[in-house]
Amino acid sequence: MSEFNAAIQVQIAASKEAAEQFVMKAGLLVVAASQRHASGRPGPNVRSGSHRRSFHTEGPKDASAGVVYSESGPSMIYSRRLDLGYMNMTDSLGRMYHQVPYPALAPGVKDATVPISNLAEAMFGAALGG
């Protein structure tokens, strides 16, 4: 293998490692920001903390050639209902609900956007020697 090809392979390996670390750290930033929105006012009162604790990040996962990702969000069954609300809806027993949404994930992603951008600059710059 030529010296050039060897150097390219080193850069590819460094980029993949940086990408895997980045998606996990970025996911954890989303989790932390979402947890801050998952309780308190405005938001639901905390009874057990299960909803807030259920936010987690899974990964890194390979999507396709050179693409890695992580998945972040809550795992509690009622978290989607808290996040989106249950306004003017009837359940299977005919009961009408007017539960306002207490979004946590979308505001968490919004809050984490700038820190994730800064993280990307720092991690990929270091990985690529820049």
Steps between C-alpha positions, in 0.01 A plus 500: 500500500633840408579761761209710372249213534629423849451864600144496360419182693625663822276803433200275429552306823543821701187650344292188574617493861429871539155458342410215736612697804327811370157341449509357852610827662248697293228256606594549863474879455146452363415270793627746761314793343180294461516387862508864610173554308341177625404632842428815689309801376400523230474126493352205679533462875748228588355205686761230451750652253455205264419717199808717552723199569375319189683737263802317363729468198562179306782448252722554321324322217611458138246621245699456179849550365663759721178606674454449873224622726359475850140510619394708797164529670278368778403137542202534734173404334326822606786734400357562153167596655672745736707644215215544250203538733163335472269785408133444417550128460284213608642173627360153432261534798352824365671732750590844364848634584639852496863443600726779382837403354817530705763475227843385604669340199455779241612778739788276611616459142471876448699575815770249402547628142773757569694275742481218243634730228787606726569137587515406130750775426722399788486124446531489121762773496709299745441171317604649166797688641346845455 
